[in-house]
Amino acid sequence: MMLSPIITILLYAIQFYTYALLIFVLMSWVPRLYSTWFGRELGKLIRPYLNLFSFIKPLGFFDFRPLAALIVLQLIETGLTMLVS
């Protein structure tokens, strides 16, 4: 079955945001990258979404908010795909 154009656009947006979130998380390996222009702009895009998961507290050095954010994005993507099939 063909996906409606709106659902297709939403799926591409979710995929783009997932990649942006992964890049943002990988940037934590080199913290100076956050202070670059790209890091600041990416932070403006990603931090508001990550803040939705602020109820999840870090466990030692491990912050599970990005993992929870990725899981929610994947659940939404799966739900949208199942909705139209």
DSSP file (Angstrom, degrees, kcal/mol; ACC not computed):
  #  RESIDUE AA STRUCTURE BP1 BP2  ACC     N-H-->O    O-->H-N    N-H-->O    O-->H-N    TCO  KAPPA ALPHA  PHI   PSI    X-CA   Y-CA   Z-CA
    1    1 A M              0   0    0      0, 0.0     2,-0.3     0, 0.0    83,-0.0   0.000 360.0 360.0 360.0 139.6    0.0    0.0    0.0
    2    2 A M        -     0   0    0      1,-0.1     2,-0.2    83,-0.0     0, 0.0  -0.574 360.0-123.7 -78.9 134.2    1.3    3.5   -0.9
    3    3 A L        -     0   0    0     -2,-0.3    -1,-0.1     1,-0.1    78,-0.0  -0.476  28.2-109.1 -73.9 144.7    2.0    5.8    2.1
    4    4 A S     >  -     0   0    0     -2,-0.2     4,-2.5     1,-0.1     5,-0.2  -0.411  29.2-113.9 -69.2 153.5    0.2    9.1    2.1
    5    5 A P  H  > S+     0   0    0      0, 0.0     4,-2.3     0, 0.0     5,-0.2   0.850 115.4  53.0 -59.5 -35.1    2.5   12.0    1.4
    6    6 A I  H  > S+     0   0    0      2,-0.2     4,-2.4     1,-0.2     5,-0.2   0.928 110.3  46.5 -67.1 -43.7    2.1   13.4    4.9
    7    7 A I  H  > S+     0   0    0      2,-0.2     4,-2.6     1,-0.2    -1,-0.2   0.903 111.8  52.5 -64.0 -40.6    3.1   10.1    6.6
    8    8 A T  H  X S+     0   0    0     -4,-2.5     4,-2.2     2,-0.2    -2,-0.2   0.918 110.0  47.8 -61.1 -44.1    6.0    9.9    4.2
    9    9 A I  H  X S+     0   0    0     -4,-2.3     4,-2.4     1,-0.2    -2,-0.2   0.913 111.9  50.3 -63.6 -42.5    7.2   13.3    5.2
   10   10 A L  H  X S+     0   0    0     -4,-2.4     4,-2.5     2,-0.2    -2,-0.2   0.902 109.4  51.0 -62.6 -40.9    6.8   12.5    8.9
   11   11 A L  H  X S+     0   0    0     -4,-2.6     4,-2.2     1,-0.2    -1,-0.2   0.901 111.1  47.8 -64.5 -40.2    8.8    9.3    8.5
   12   12 A Y  H  X S+     0   0    0     -4,-2.2     4,-2.6     2,-0.2    -2,-0.2   0.890 111.3  51.3 -65.7 -38.4   11.6   11.2    6.8
   13   13 A A  H  X S+     0   0    0     -4,-2.4     4,-2.6     2,-0.2    -2,-0.2   0.902 110.4  48.4 -64.8 -41.2   11.5   13.9    9.5
   14   14 A I  H  X S+     0   0    0     -4,-2.5     4,-2.3     2,-0.2    -1,-0.2   0.907 112.0  49.5 -65.2 -41.1   11.7   11.2   12.2
   15   15 A Q  H  X S+     0   0    0     -4,-2.2     4,-2.2     2,-0.2    -2,-0.2   0.924 112.1  48.0 -64.0 -44.0   14.6    9.5   10.4
   16   16 A F  H  X S+     0   0    0     -4,-2.6     4,-2.4     1,-0.2    -2,-0.2   0.926 112.7  48.6 -60.5 -45.3   16.5   12.9   10.0
   17   17 A Y  H  X S+     0   0    0     -4,-2.6     4,-2.5     1,-0.2    -1,-0.2   0.865 108.3  54.7 -66.1 -35.7   15.9   13.7   13.7
   18   18 A T  H  X S+     0   0    0     -4,-2.3     4,-2.3     2,-0.2    -1,-0.2   0.933 110.3  45.8 -61.8 -45.9   17.1   10.2   14.7
   19   19 A Y  H  X S+     0   0    0     -4,-2.2     4,-2.4     2,-0.2    -2,-0.2   0.899 112.0  51.7 -64.1 -40.0   20.4   10.8   12.8
   20   20 A A  H  X S+     0   0    0     -4,-2.4     4,-2.4     2,-0.2    -2,-0.2   0.904 110.1  49.4 -62.8 -41.2   20.7   14.3   14.3
   21   21 A L  H  X S+     0   0    0     -4,-2.5     4,-2.3     2,-0.2    -2,-0.2   0.909 110.3  50.3 -64.3 -42.2   20.2   12.8   17.8
   22   22 A L  H  X S+     0   0    0     -4,-2.3     4,-2.5     2,-0.2    -2,-0.2   0.910 111.1  48.6 -63.0 -41.8   22.9   10.1   17.2
   23   23 A I  H  X S+     0   0    0     -4,-2.4     4,-1.8     2,-0.2    -2,-0.2   0.920 110.6  51.6 -62.7 -43.4   25.3   12.8   15.9
   24   24 A F  H  < S+     0   0    0     -4,-2.4     4,-0.4     1,-0.2    -2,-0.2   0.901 111.3  47.0 -60.7 -41.8   24.6   14.9   19.0
   25   25 A V  H >< S+     0   0    0     -4,-2.3     3,-1.4     1,-0.2     4,-0.2   0.916 111.0  51.0 -66.8 -43.2   25.3   11.9   21.3
   26   26 A L  H >< S+     0   0    0     -4,-2.5     3,-1.6     1,-0.3     4,-0.3   0.798  98.7  67.0 -65.9 -26.8   28.5   11.0   19.5
   27   27 A M  G >< S+     0   0    0     -4,-1.8     3,-1.4     1,-0.3     6,-0.4   0.723  83.3  75.4 -64.9 -19.1   29.7   14.6   19.9
   28   28 A S  G <  S+     0   0    0     -3,-1.4    -1,-0.3    -4,-0.4    -2,-0.2   0.712  81.8  68.3 -66.8 -18.0   29.9   14.0   23.6
   29   29 A W  G <  S+     0   0    0     -3,-1.6    -1,-0.3     1,-0.3    -2,-0.2   0.770 111.0  33.3 -70.5 -24.2   33.0   12.0   23.0
   30   30 A V  S X  S-     0   0    0     -3,-1.4     3,-2.6    -4,-0.3     4,-0.3  -0.764  78.4-172.1-128.2  83.9   34.7   15.3   22.0
   31   31 A P  G >  S+     0   0    0      0, 0.0     3,-1.5     0, 0.0     4,-0.4   0.721  77.2  70.2 -55.9 -25.1   33.0   17.8   24.3
   32   32 A R  G >  S+     0   0    0      1,-0.3     3,-1.2     2,-0.2     4,-0.3   0.750  84.1  72.1 -64.2 -21.1   34.6   20.8   22.5
   33   33 A L  G X  S+     0   0    0     -3,-2.6     3,-1.2    -6,-0.4     6,-0.5   0.789  85.0  66.3 -65.2 -26.0   32.4   20.1   19.5
   34   34 A Y  G <  S+     0   0    0     -3,-1.5    -1,-0.3    -4,-0.3    -2,-0.2   0.775  96.9  55.3 -65.1 -24.9   29.4   21.4   21.5
   35   35 A S  G <  S+     0   0    0     -3,-1.2    -1,-0.2    -4,-0.4    -2,-0.2   0.470  89.3  95.6 -90.3  -0.7   30.9   24.9   21.5
   36   36 A T  S <> S-     0   0    0     -3,-1.2     4,-2.5    -4,-0.3     5,-0.2  -0.380  92.4-105.5 -79.1 167.1   31.3   25.0   17.7
   37   37 A W  H  > S+     0   0    0      1,-0.2     4,-2.4     2,-0.2     5,-0.2   0.930 122.9  48.6 -57.5 -45.9   28.6   26.6   15.5
   38   38 A F  H  > S+     0   0    0      1,-0.2     4,-2.6     2,-0.2     5,-0.2   0.909 111.1  49.9 -61.8 -43.5   27.4   23.2   14.4
   39   39 A G  H  > S+     0   0    0     -6,-0.5     4,-2.1     2,-0.2    -1,-0.2   0.890 111.3  48.3 -63.4 -41.0   27.2   21.9   18.0
   40   40 A R  H  X S+     0   0    0     -4,-2.5     4,-1.8     2,-0.2    -2,-0.2   0.924 114.2  45.7 -66.1 -44.3   25.3   24.9   19.2
   41   41 A E  H  X S+     0   0    0     -4,-2.4     4,-1.1     2,-0.2    -2,-0.2   0.901 113.7  48.6 -67.1 -40.3   22.8   24.7   16.4
   42   42 A L  H  X S+     0   0    0     -4,-2.6     4,-2.4    -5,-0.2     3,-0.3   0.884 108.9  54.7 -65.8 -37.5   22.3   21.0   16.8
   43   43 A G  H  X S+     0   0    0     -4,-2.1     4,-2.5     1,-0.2    -1,-0.2   0.876 103.0  55.6 -62.4 -38.2   21.9   21.5   20.5
   44   44 A K  H  < S+     0   0    0     -4,-1.8    -1,-0.2     1,-0.2    -2,-0.2   0.820 113.9  42.1 -62.8 -29.9   19.1   24.0   19.9
   45   45 A L  H  < S+     0   0    0     -4,-1.1     4,-0.4    -3,-0.3    -2,-0.2   0.852 124.8  31.8 -83.3 -37.6   17.4   21.2   17.9
   46   46 A I  H >X S+     0   0    0     -4,-2.4     4,-2.2     2,-0.1     3,-0.6   0.857 103.5  67.8 -94.9 -39.7   18.0   18.3   20.1
   47   47 A R  H 3X S+     0   0    0     -4,-2.5     4,-2.4    -5,-0.3     5,-0.2   0.857  95.8  55.6 -58.2 -40.5   18.1   19.6   23.7
   48   48 A P  H 3> S+     0   0    0      0, 0.0     4,-0.6     0, 0.0    -1,-0.2   0.909 111.5  45.3 -59.7 -38.0   14.4   20.5   24.0
   49   49 A Y  H X4 S+     0   0    0     -3,-0.6     3,-1.0    -4,-0.4     4,-0.3   0.918 112.7  50.0 -68.9 -42.8   13.5   16.9   23.0
   50   50 A L  H >< S+     0   0    0     -4,-2.2     3,-1.8     1,-0.2    -1,-0.2   0.843 101.4  63.9 -63.9 -32.1   16.0   15.4   25.4
   51   51 A N  H >< S+     0   0    0     -4,-2.4     3,-1.6     1,-0.3    -1,-0.2   0.739  87.7  70.2 -65.8 -21.4   14.6   17.6   28.2
   52   52 A L  T << S+     0   0    0     -3,-1.0     3,-0.3    -4,-0.6    -1,-0.3   0.750  99.9  49.5 -62.8 -21.6   11.3   15.8   27.9
   53   53 A F  T X  S+     0   0    0     -3,-1.8     3,-1.9    -4,-0.3    -1,-0.3   0.041  72.2 118.3-105.0  24.5   13.2   12.8   29.4
   54   54 A S  T <   +     0   0    0     -3,-1.6    -1,-0.2     1,-0.3    -2,-0.1   0.661  61.5  73.9 -68.4 -14.5   14.7   14.7   32.3
   55   55 A F  T 3  S+     0   0    0     -3,-0.3     2,-0.7    -4,-0.1    -1,-0.3   0.677  79.3  85.6 -70.5 -15.7   12.8   12.5   34.7
   56   56 A I  S <  S-     0   0    0     -3,-1.9     9,-0.2     7,-0.0    -3,-0.0  -0.787  76.2-150.7 -87.7 115.3   15.3    9.8   33.8
   57   57 A K        -     0   0    0     -2,-0.7     7,-0.2     1,-0.1    -2,-0.1  -0.619  20.4-102.7 -89.0 144.7   18.3   10.3   36.1
   58   58 A P        -     0   0    0      0, 0.0     2,-0.8     0, 0.0     5,-0.2  -0.310  24.2-138.9 -62.2 147.2   21.8    9.3   35.1
   59   59 A L  B >   -A   62   0A   0      3,-2.8     3,-1.9     0, 0.0     2,-0.4  -0.882  66.0 -55.3-109.3  98.0   23.2    6.1   36.6
   60   60 A G  T 3  S-     0   0    0     -2,-0.8     0, 0.0     1,-0.3     0, 0.0  -0.574 122.7 -17.0  67.8-123.5   26.8    7.0   37.4
   61   61 A F  T 3  S+     0   0    0     -2,-0.4     2,-0.5    -3,-0.1    -1,-0.3   0.476 119.1  97.3 -89.4  -3.5   28.4    8.2   34.2
   62   62 A F  B <   -A   59   0A   0     -3,-1.9    -3,-2.8     2,-0.0     2,-0.6  -0.772  54.3-165.0 -97.2 124.3   25.7    6.8   32.0
   63   63 A D        -     0   0    0     -2,-0.5     4,-0.3    -5,-0.2    -6,-0.1  -0.931   4.2-174.1-106.4 116.9   22.9    9.0   30.8
   64   64 A F     >  +     0   0    0     -2,-0.6     4,-2.4    -7,-0.2     5,-0.2   0.392  60.7  96.2 -93.9   2.8   20.0    7.0   29.5
   65   65 A R  H  > S+     0   0    0      1,-0.2     4,-2.6     2,-0.2     5,-0.2   0.922  84.1  49.6 -59.9 -45.5   17.9    9.9   28.2
   66   66 A P  H  > S+     0   0    0      0, 0.0     4,-2.5     0, 0.0    -1,-0.2   0.891 110.6  51.0 -62.2 -36.2   19.2    9.6   24.6
   67   67 A L  H  > S+     0   0    0     -4,-0.3     4,-2.3     2,-0.2    -2,-0.2   0.935 111.7  46.4 -64.9 -45.2   18.5    5.9   24.6
   68   68 A A  H  X S+     0   0    0     -4,-2.4     4,-2.3     1,-0.2    -1,-0.2   0.898 111.9  52.2 -62.6 -39.8   14.9    6.6   25.8
   69   69 A A  H  X S+     0   0    0     -4,-2.6     4,-2.2     1,-0.2    -2,-0.2   0.904 110.3  47.8 -63.8 -41.7   14.6    9.4   23.2
   70   70 A L  H  X S+     0   0    0     -4,-2.5     4,-2.4     2,-0.2    -1,-0.2   0.901 110.4  51.8 -65.1 -40.6   15.7    7.0   20.4
   71   71 A I  H  X S+     0   0    0     -4,-2.3     4,-2.4     1,-0.2    -2,-0.2   0.914 109.9  49.3 -63.4 -42.0   13.3    4.3   21.5
   72   72 A V  H  X S+     0   0    0     -4,-2.3     4,-2.4     2,-0.2    -1,-0.2   0.917 110.5  50.6 -64.3 -42.4   10.4    6.7   21.5
   73   73 A L  H  X S+     0   0    0     -4,-2.2     4,-2.4     1,-0.2    -1,-0.2   0.914 111.5  48.1 -60.5 -41.8   11.3    7.9   18.0
   74   74 A Q  H  X S+     0   0    0     -4,-2.4     4,-2.6     2,-0.2    -1,-0.2   0.879 110.1  51.9 -67.6 -36.9   11.5    4.3   16.8
   75   75 A L  H  X S+     0   0    0     -4,-2.4     4,-2.6     2,-0.2    -2,-0.2   0.908 110.8  47.9 -64.4 -41.2    8.1    3.5   18.4
   76   76 A I  H  X S+     0   0    0     -4,-2.4     4,-2.7     2,-0.2    -2,-0.2   0.923 112.4  49.4 -63.8 -44.1    6.5    6.5   16.7
   77   77 A E  H  X S+     0   0    0     -4,-2.4     4,-2.2     1,-0.2    -2,-0.2   0.924 112.8  46.7 -61.7 -44.2    8.0    5.5   13.4
   78   78 A T  H  X S+     0   0    0     -4,-2.6     4,-2.6     2,-0.2     5,-0.2   0.911 111.9  51.6 -63.7 -42.7    6.8    1.9   13.8
   79   79 A G  H  X S+     0   0    0     -4,-2.6     4,-1.9     1,-0.2    -2,-0.2   0.910 110.1  48.3 -61.1 -43.7    3.4    3.2   14.8
   80   80 A L  H  X S+     0   0    0     -4,-2.7     4,-1.2     2,-0.2    -1,-0.2   0.901 112.3  49.2 -63.5 -40.5    3.1    5.4   11.7
   81   81 A T  H  X S+     0   0    0     -4,-2.2     4,-0.7     1,-0.2     3,-0.3   0.908 113.2  46.2 -65.3 -42.0    4.2    2.6    9.4
   82   82 A M  H  < S+     0   0    0     -4,-2.6     3,-0.3     1,-0.2    -1,-0.2   0.807 105.0  63.4 -70.4 -28.6    1.7    0.2   10.9
   83   83 A L  H  < S+     0   0    0     -4,-1.9    -1,-0.2     1,-0.2    -2,-0.2   0.862 109.2  37.9 -62.9 -37.3   -1.0    2.8   10.7
   84   84 A V  H  <        0   0    0     -4,-1.2    -1,-0.2    -3,-0.3    -2,-0.2   0.540 360.0 360.0 -95.8  -7.0   -0.9    3.0    7.0
   85   85 A S     <        0   0    0     -4,-0.7    -1,-0.2    -3,-0.3    -2,-0.2   0.470 360.0 360.0 -98.0 360.0   -0.3   -0.7    6.2
